[in-house]
Amino acid sequence: MDTYTSCAFRLETRRIAETDFPYGGQQLSSVASVQQFCASLEVIDFEKFIALLLNSENKLIGLHIQQGTANQCATFPREITKYCLLTGATGVILVHNHPSGSITPSPQDKSATQEIKKALNLFEILLLDHVLISGVTATSILVSCFS
């Protein structure tokens, strides 16, 4: 086997970390702390979906953000899981907003929560919460829909 072929078969994994990540170490352990951290979602006029990637002490180690339209935002369980694996996250808090003012989770919100939870469970990554923010109000989709 030549050098190029042997290099092609070598698999190397490394955790990634943003050296200038400004939020490192911030602990997020309640709906109120998540709402405060994501306060910008209260005033924007489009949906935004954020995955807060946490270590085993619920300290923030990374973010994954998807921007949507006035009434929807695509979520991709594969991408969220990928970023968790790359950062070494052991838990995730999902956050998104409803610019319409509705604090009621939609059927799509519930379905996305379940699909993301299934994907994360395959790698023993915990879905700690899914917080919905609308105006100055926030609610936990996991608590209101799945407990």
CYANA upper distance limits for C-alpha pairs under 8 A (distance plus 0.5 A):
  1 MET  CA      5 THR  CA      6.74
  1 MET  CA      6 SER  CA      6.92
  2 ASP  CA      6 SER  CA      6.83
  3 THR  CA      7 CYS  CA      6.66
  4 TYR  CA      8 ALA  CA      6.73
  5 THR  CA      9 PHE  CA      7.09
  6 SER  CA     10 ARG  CA      7.01
 14 ARG  CA     86 LEU  CA      7.89
 15 ARG  CA     85 LEU  CA      8.19
 15 ARG  CA     86 LEU  CA      5.64
 15 ARG  CA     87 THR  CA      5.83
 15 ARG  CA     88 GLY  CA      6.69
 16 ILE  CA     86 LEU  CA      6.09
 16 ILE  CA     87 THR  CA      5.68
 16 ILE  CA     88 GLY  CA      8.45
 17 ALA  CA     21 PHE  CA      8.42
 17 ALA  CA     61 ILE  CA      8.25
 17 ALA  CA     62 GLY  CA      8.31
 17 ALA  CA     87 THR  CA      6.64
 18 GLU  CA     62 GLY  CA      8.47
 21 PHE  CA     62 GLY  CA      8.16
 23 TYR  CA     60 LEU  CA      7.19
 23 TYR  CA     61 ILE  CA      8.00
 24 GLY  CA     59 LYS  CA      7.69
 24 GLY  CA     60 LEU  CA      5.98
 24 GLY  CA     61 ILE  CA      5.83
 24 GLY  CA     62 GLY  CA      8.05
 25 GLY  CA     59 LYS  CA      5.34
 25 GLY  CA     60 LEU  CA      5.89
 25 GLY  CA     61 ILE  CA      7.23
 26 GLN  CA     59 LYS  CA      5.70
 26 GLN  CA     60 LEU  CA      5.83
 27 GLN  CA     57 GLU  CA      8.13
 27 GLN  CA     58 ASN  CA      6.07
 27 GLN  CA     59 LYS  CA      4.74
 27 GLN  CA     60 LEU  CA      6.68
 28 LEU  CA     33 SER  CA      6.18
 28 LEU  CA     34 VAL  CA      6.51
 28 LEU  CA     58 ASN  CA      6.43
 28 LEU  CA     59 LYS  CA      6.84
 28 LEU  CA     60 LEU  CA      7.62
 29 SER  CA     33 SER  CA      7.07
 29 SER  CA     34 VAL  CA      7.99
 29 SER  CA     58 ASN  CA      7.07
 30 SER  CA     34 VAL  CA      6.80
 31 VAL  CA     35 GLN  CA      6.53
 31 VAL  CA    131 VAL  CA      7.18
 31 VAL  CA    138 ALA  CA      7.62
 31 VAL  CA    139 THR  CA      7.54
 31 VAL  CA    140 SER  CA      7.34
 32 ALA  CA     36 GLN  CA      6.60
 32 ALA  CA    138 ALA  CA      8.28
 33 SER  CA     37 PHE  CA      6.66
 34 VAL  CA     38 CYS  CA      6.60
 34 VAL  CA     95 VAL  CA      8.46
 34 VAL  CA    131 VAL  CA      8.17
 35 GLN  CA     39 ALA  CA      6.25
 35 GLN  CA    131 VAL  CA      8.41
 35 GLN  CA    133 ILE  CA      7.61
 35 GLN  CA    138 ALA  CA      7.17
 38 CYS  CA     42 GLU  CA      8.42
 39 ALA  CA     43 VAL  CA      8.47
 40 SER  CA     44 ILE  CA      7.36
 41 LEU  CA     48 LYS  CA      7.78
 41 LEU  CA     96 HIS  CA      8.02
 41 LEU  CA     97 ASN  CA      6.48
 41 LEU  CA    133 ILE  CA      7.42
 41 LEU  CA    134 SER  CA      8.29
 41 LEU  CA    135 GLY  CA      8.41
 42 GLU  CA     97 ASN  CA      7.76
 42 GLU  CA     99 PRO  CA      8.22
 42 GLU  CA    133 ILE  CA      7.08
 42 GLU  CA    134 SER  CA      6.48
 42 GLU  CA    135 GLY  CA      5.06
 42 GLU  CA    136 VAL  CA      6.44
 43 VAL  CA     99 PRO  CA      8.15
 43 VAL  CA    135 GLY  CA      7.06
 44 ILE  CA     99 PRO  CA      7.22
 45 ASP  CA     70 ALA  CA      6.75
 45 ASP  CA     99 PRO  CA      5.79
 46 PHE  CA     67 GLN  CA      8.20
 46 PHE  CA     68 GLY  CA      6.71
 46 PHE  CA     69 THR  CA      5.51
 46 PHE  CA     70 ALA  CA      4.73
 46 PHE  CA     71 ASN  CA      7.30
 46 PHE  CA     72 GLN  CA      8.46
 46 PHE  CA     98 HIS  CA      8.26
 46 PHE  CA     99 PRO  CA      6.50
 47 GLU  CA     67 GLN  CA      6.88
 47 GLU  CA     68 GLY  CA      5.45
 47 GLU  CA     69 THR  CA      6.14
 47 GLU  CA     70 ALA  CA      6.38
 47 GLU  CA     71 ASN  CA      6.78
 47 GLU  CA     72 GLN  CA      6.45
 47 GLU  CA     73 CYS  CA      6.31
 47 GLU  CA     96 HIS  CA      7.34
 47 GLU  CA     97 ASN  CA      6.06
 47 GLU  CA     98 HIS  CA      6.57
 47 GLU  CA     99 PRO  CA      6.91
 48 LYS  CA     65 ILE  CA      7.73
 48 LYS  CA     66 GLN  CA      6.36
 48 LYS  CA     67 GLN  CA      5.09
 48 LYS  CA     68 GLY  CA      6.10
 48 LYS  CA     73 CYS  CA      6.93
 48 LYS  CA     96 HIS  CA      6.02
 48 LYS  CA     97 ASN  CA      6.61
 49 PHE  CA     65 ILE  CA      6.27
 49 PHE  CA     66 GLN  CA      5.57
 49 PHE  CA     67 GLN  CA      6.86
 49 PHE  CA     68 GLY  CA      8.16
 49 PHE  CA     73 CYS  CA      7.21
 49 PHE  CA     75 THR  CA      7.93
 49 PHE  CA     94 LEU  CA      7.84
 49 PHE  CA     95 VAL  CA      6.31
 49 PHE  CA     96 HIS  CA      4.89
 49 PHE  CA     97 ASN  CA      7.65
 50 ILE  CA     63 LEU  CA      7.31
 50 ILE  CA     64 HIS  CA      6.16
 50 ILE  CA     65 ILE  CA      5.01
 50 ILE  CA     66 GLN  CA      6.91
 50 ILE  CA     94 LEU  CA      6.35
 50 ILE  CA     95 VAL  CA      5.60
 50 ILE  CA     96 HIS  CA      6.65
 51 ALA  CA     63 LEU  CA      6.19
 51 ALA  CA     64 HIS  CA      5.51
 51 ALA  CA     65 ILE  CA      6.93
 51 ALA  CA     80 ILE  CA      7.48
 51 ALA  CA     92 VAL  CA      6.89
 51 ALA  CA     93 ILE  CA      6.36
 51 ALA  CA     94 LEU  CA      5.09
 51 ALA  CA     95 VAL  CA      6.83
 52 LEU  CA     60 LEU  CA      7.20
 52 LEU  CA     61 ILE  CA      8.45
 52 LEU  CA     62 GLY  CA      6.81
 52 LEU  CA     63 LEU  CA      5.47
 52 LEU  CA     64 HIS  CA      7.28
 52 LEU  CA     92 VAL  CA      6.03
 52 LEU  CA     93 ILE  CA      5.58
 52 LEU  CA     94 LEU  CA      6.69
 52 LEU  CA     95 VAL  CA      8.14
 53 LEU  CA     60 LEU  CA      6.35
 53 LEU  CA     61 ILE  CA      6.22
 53 LEU  CA     62 GLY  CA      5.40
 53 LEU  CA     63 LEU  CA      6.23
 53 LEU  CA     64 HIS  CA      8.21
 53 LEU  CA     84 CYS  CA      6.87
 53 LEU  CA     87 THR  CA      8.38
 53 LEU  CA     89 ALA  CA      6.08
 53 LEU  CA     90 THR  CA      8.23
 53 LEU  CA     91 GLY  CA      6.75
 53 LEU  CA     92 VAL  CA      5.38
 53 LEU  CA     93 ILE  CA      7.32
 54 LEU  CA     58 ASN  CA      5.56
 54 LEU  CA     59 LYS  CA      5.68
 54 LEU  CA     60 LEU  CA      5.09
 54 LEU  CA     61 ILE  CA      5.94
 54 LEU  CA     62 GLY  CA      7.52
 54 LEU  CA     89 ALA  CA      5.69
 54 LEU  CA     90 THR  CA      6.67
 54 LEU  CA     91 GLY  CA      5.59
 54 LEU  CA     92 VAL  CA      6.30
 54 LEU  CA     93 ILE  CA      8.28
 55 ASN  CA     59 LYS  CA      5.99
 55 ASN  CA     60 LEU  CA      7.17
 55 ASN  CA     61 ILE  CA      7.05
 55 ASN  CA     88 GLY  CA      7.78
 55 ASN  CA     89 ALA  CA      5.52
 55 ASN  CA     90 THR  CA      5.73
 55 ASN  CA     91 GLY  CA      6.79
 56 SER  CA     89 ALA  CA      8.10
 56 SER  CA     90 THR  CA      6.17
 56 SER  CA     91 GLY  CA      7.42
 58 ASN  CA     91 GLY  CA      7.73
 61 ILE  CA     87 THR  CA      7.68
 61 ILE  CA     89 ALA  CA      7.72
 62 GLY  CA     87 THR  CA      7.45
 64 HIS  CA     80 ILE  CA      7.39
 64 HIS  CA     83 TYR  CA      7.66
 66 GLN  CA     73 CYS  CA      7.57
 66 GLN  CA     74 ALA  CA      7.69
 66 GLN  CA     75 THR  CA      7.66
 67 GLN  CA     73 CYS  CA      6.81
 67 GLN  CA     74 ALA  CA      8.44
 68 GLY  CA     72 GLN  CA      6.18
 68 GLY  CA     73 CYS  CA      4.46
 68 GLY  CA     74 ALA  CA      7.10
 69 THR  CA     73 CYS  CA      6.74
 70 ALA  CA     99 PRO  CA      7.43
 70 ALA  CA    100 SER  CA      8.48
 71 ASN  CA     98 HIS  CA      7.74
 71 ASN  CA     99 PRO  CA      7.88
 71 ASN  CA    100 SER  CA      7.95
 75 THR  CA    112 ALA  CA      7.60
 76 PHE  CA     80 ILE  CA      6.96
 76 PHE  CA    116 ILE  CA      8.21
 77 PRO  CA     81 THR  CA      6.56
 77 PRO  CA    115 GLU  CA      7.17
 77 PRO  CA    116 ILE  CA      5.23
 77 PRO  CA    119 ALA  CA      6.64
 77 PRO  CA    120 LEU  CA      8.35
 78 ARG  CA     82 LYS  CA      6.53
 78 ARG  CA    119 ALA  CA      7.58
 79 GLU  CA     83 TYR  CA      6.78
 80 ILE  CA     84 CYS  CA      6.81
 80 ILE  CA    116 ILE  CA      8.27
 81 THR  CA     85 LEU  CA      6.73
 81 THR  CA    119 ALA  CA      7.27
 81 THR  CA    120 LEU  CA      6.39
 82 LYS  CA     86 LEU  CA      6.66
 83 TYR  CA     87 THR  CA      6.59
 84 CYS  CA     88 GLY  CA      6.32
 84 CYS  CA     89 ALA  CA      5.28
 84 CYS  CA     90 THR  CA      7.81
 84 CYS  CA     91 GLY  CA      8.47
 84 CYS  CA     92 VAL  CA      8.37
 84 CYS  CA    125 ILE  CA      8.38
 85 LEU  CA     89 ALA  CA      6.89
 89 ALA  CA    125 ILE  CA      7.80
 90 THR  CA    124 GLU  CA      8.00
 90 THR  CA    125 ILE  CA      5.41
 90 THR  CA    126 LEU  CA      6.80
 91 GLY  CA    125 ILE  CA      5.82
 91 GLY  CA    126 LEU  CA      5.00
 91 GLY  CA    127 LEU  CA      6.35
 91 GLY  CA    128 LEU  CA      6.76
 92 VAL  CA    125 ILE  CA      7.94
 92 VAL  CA    126 LEU  CA      6.73
 92 VAL  CA    127 LEU  CA      5.53
 92 VAL  CA    128 LEU  CA      6.23
 92 VAL  CA    129 ASP  CA      7.75
 93 ILE  CA    127 LEU  CA      6.69
 93 ILE  CA    128 LEU  CA      5.88
 93 ILE  CA    129 ASP  CA      5.37
 93 ILE  CA    130 HIS  CA      6.24
 93 ILE  CA    131 VAL  CA      7.98
 94 LEU  CA    127 LEU  CA      8.32
 94 LEU  CA    129 ASP  CA      6.66
 94 LEU  CA    130 HIS  CA      4.88
 94 LEU  CA    131 VAL  CA      6.62
 95 VAL  CA    130 HIS  CA      6.05
 95 VAL  CA    131 VAL  CA      5.18
 95 VAL  CA    132 LEU  CA      6.40
 95 VAL  CA    133 ILE  CA      7.94
 96 HIS  CA    130 HIS  CA      8.43
 96 HIS  CA    131 VAL  CA      7.06
 96 HIS  CA    132 LEU  CA      5.78
 96 HIS  CA    133 ILE  CA      6.70
 97 ASN  CA    132 LEU  CA      6.02
 97 ASN  CA    133 ILE  CA      5.04
 97 ASN  CA    134 SER  CA      6.06
 98 HIS  CA    102 SER  CA      6.67
 98 HIS  CA    103 ILE  CA      7.58
 98 HIS  CA    132 LEU  CA      7.78
 98 HIS  CA    133 ILE  CA      6.88
 98 HIS  CA    134 SER  CA      5.60
 99 PRO  CA    134 SER  CA      6.66
 99 PRO  CA    135 GLY  CA      7.80
100 SER  CA    134 SER  CA      8.00
101 GLY  CA    134 SER  CA      5.66
101 GLY  CA    135 GLY  CA      6.63
102 SER  CA    134 SER  CA      6.80
103 ILE  CA    132 LEU  CA      7.36
103 ILE  CA    133 ILE  CA      7.43
103 ILE  CA    134 SER  CA      6.17
103 ILE  CA    137 THR  CA      7.78
103 ILE  CA    138 ALA  CA      7.69
103 ILE  CA    139 THR  CA      7.66
105 PRO  CA    109 ASP  CA      6.19
105 PRO  CA    110 LYS  CA      7.20
105 PRO  CA    132 LEU  CA      7.89
105 PRO  CA    141 ILE  CA      7.16
106 SER  CA    110 LYS  CA      6.98
107 PRO  CA    111 SER  CA      6.66
108 GLN  CA    112 ALA  CA      6.46
109 ASP  CA    113 THR  CA      6.66
110 LYS  CA    114 GLN  CA      6.88
110 LYS  CA    141 ILE  CA      7.89
110 LYS  CA    145 CYS  CA      7.94
111 SER  CA    115 GLU  CA      6.72
112 ALA  CA    116 ILE  CA      6.53
113 THR  CA    117 LYS  CA      6.56
113 THR  CA    130 HIS  CA      7.64
114 GLN  CA    118 LYS  CA      6.70
115 GLU  CA    119 ALA  CA      6.85
116 ILE  CA    120 LEU  CA      6.67
117 LYS  CA    121 ASN  CA      6.53
117 LYS  CA    126 LEU  CA      8.08
117 LYS  CA    127 LEU  CA      6.32
118 LYS  CA    122 LEU  CA      7.18
119 ALA  CA    123 PHE  CA      8.04
120 LEU  CA    124 GLU  CA      6.90
120 LEU  CA    125 ILE  CA      5.52
120 LEU  CA    126 LEU  CA      7.09
120 LEU  CA    127 LEU  CA      7.59
121 ASN  CA    125 ILE  CA      6.05
121 ASN  CA    126 LEU  CA      7.12
129 ASP  CA    140 SER  CA      7.08
129 ASP  CA    141 ILE  CA      7.77
129 ASP  CA    142 LEU  CA      6.36
130 HIS  CA    140 SER  CA      6.21
130 HIS  CA    141 ILE  CA      5.86
130 HIS  CA    142 LEU  CA      6.48
131 VAL  CA    138 ALA  CA      7.13
131 VAL  CA    139 THR  CA      6.15
131 VAL  CA    140 SER  CA      5.08
131 VAL  CA    141 ILE  CA      6.46
131 VAL  CA    142 LEU  CA      8.49
132 LEU  CA    138 ALA  CA      6.00
132 LEU  CA    139 THR  CA      5.86
132 LEU  CA    140 SER  CA      6.77
132 LEU  CA    141 ILE  CA      7.18
133 ILE  CA    137 THR  CA      6.36
133 ILE  CA    138 ALA  CA      4.88
133 ILE  CA    139 THR  CA      7.21
134 SER  CA    138 ALA  CA      6.79
139 THR  CA    144 SER  CA      8.10
140 SER  CA    144 SER  CA      6.55
141 ILE  CA    145 CYS  CA      6.09
141 ILE  CA    146 PHE  CA      7.87
142 LEU  CA    146 PHE  CA      5.59
142 LEU  CA    147 SER  CA      7.15
143 VAL  CA    147 SER  CA      5.73
